[in-house]
Amino acid sequence: MLQYKVVELSTVDEGTLEETVNSWVPRGWTVESVHFAMRESSKRPAMAFVFFTRAGAEVPADAEAARLRLQRLAGEAPQASGPGAARGWERLAELSGEPEP
């Protein structure tokens, strides 16, 4: 699972961009992109946002918690009526990875 970090720079120049990258990369972050916010009255950026990522701990899938959450969200049974309602409930069960009740 990826972790994300966004650093906002209100002073945008070579020095602040370089300092930001050089301070976060040794900590295990990888530069993904830099986005600039422009002013209408100037060709220089008013702000910059530097986006970083790094690998995080893998979150184990909890199928039982997912099934219980789906049941809670669905109100334990299909709420709609008509031919598509039962199919929707079946699709939710497929997505949860659990067999239908």
C-alpha positions, 0 to 999 in steps of 0.5 A: 500500500502506498503512502502519500505526502504533499509538501506545500511551498509558498516560496517557489524557487530553485532553492526551496524546491531543491531543499524540499526534495533533498530533505524528504528523499533520504527519509524514504520518500520518492518524488511523484510530481510537482504542481504549480499554482499560478497567478494571473498577473505573473508568469512565476508560480505563486505556490508549489505542491510537491507530491511524494510516495513510499511503500507502506505496510501491507494492510491485510484484507479482513473479509469478515469485516467487509461482509459485515459492513456490506450487510450493515450498509445494505440493511441486511436485505435488499431494500429496493424492489423489482427484478434488478434488486435481487441481482444487486444483492447477489453482486454485493455478495460476489464483491465481498468474496463470501458465498450468498446466504 
